[in-house]
Amino acid sequence: MAARVRLDLNQEQRTTLLMWVGSGKTEQRLALRAKVILLASEGLSLHNIAEKTGLNWQSCLKWRKRFLEQGLDGLKDKQGRGRPQIISPDERVSVVALACTTPPDGSTRWSVRKLAEVTGHGKSTVQKILSEAVIKPHKTAYWCGKSPDPEFEEKQAAIVGLYMNPPENALVLSVDEKSQIQALDRTQPLLPMKPGASRRLTATYKRNGTTCLLAALAVHSGAVSGRCVDSATHEEFLLFLKQLYRKNPGRHLHVIVDNLAVHKHQKIKDWVAGKRRITLHFTPTYSSWLNQIEIWFNIFSRDVIRGGIWKSKQELVDQIMDYIKNYNQLWAKPFKWTYTGKPLTT
């Protein structure tokens, strides 16, 4: 066996070798070679290095020698190593082009299996081609399209202005409905979470009715007001507005809502027109994302609705109202405005 040799590494070499060893994305063979050099720099013998890496001592000697002669480049495979490429560039382009189309079988997107069947390549080959082209047919990204509302600028500026600089003695309320909340019960008892096993629910369920939550978020305090109703009608919405109006005497209510028909019903307009302390602000068309209550509804769905079990609709309603009460006492605070105003580009 060759004599023990201690390698002297400079800071750049040591940093690179440690990165190769610690990164989960480094090829296993390169990570092992880097480990050989790091152990050699500690003065370990080839026998000890072989024991710690699982390589034989001849391989350890080879990579130590390559490093001494060529540095970090000596640990990399020489060009031409491995199986020759058997897929032509044209075939790769064909797979990528096909993956970017809609399948003719009625599916909305291609799977690796379907692409492999149609092109005649193996699934691993197709997966590699898609990975190299950074194409992910199984994923869908969503974005906010441009609103066709001709008054978009004026409406969004008014709403953002209320968020950022509300009038004195004003209460800015973000209001909307979350309809068709189902009181689902499971056909088998819940299996609670325990070490080594997640919380488990049966896939089969029974419906015990639905409710609709009318909610108002006080933008500058984070407090939420809510009312559960059987359905989201203009009558129920008007009663909710009246409730908010009575609950906040002496303050001007600026109520932000989307363009749902019940919000624009003539009875709503007539009642608002007869009151001095309330103004409705409608989000631009297709821009309900401007309404901050949508952020709270996402939190509410995560905390309450997903995976819930209720024996009756009343049990669901009671839990919703209890959650709102606890939310206001424990967690309510204004949402932080993080967008800096830099134009978005596509």
QUIPE-V928938 format. One line per field, one symbol per residue. burial: I if it has 9 or more other C-alpha atoms within 8 Angstrom, else O. Layout:
burial=???
//
This chain:
burial=OOOOOIIOOOOOIIOOIIOIIOOOOIOOOIIIIIIIIIIIIOIIIIOOIIOOIOOOIOOIIOIIOIIOOOIOOIIOOOOOOOOOOOOOOOOIOOIIOOIOOIIOOOOOIIOIOOIIOOOOOOIOOIIOIIIOOOIOIOOOOOOOOOIOOOOIOOIIOOIOIIIOOIOOOIIIIIIIIIIOIIIIIIOOOIOOOOOOOOIOIIOOIOOIIIIIIIIIIIIOOIIIOIIIIOIIOIOIIIOIOOOOIOOOOOIIIIIIIIIOOIIIIOOIIOOIOOOOOIIIIIIIIOIIOOIIIIOIIOOIIOOIIOOOOIIIIOIIIOOIIOIIOIIIOOOIOOOOOOOOOOOOOO
//
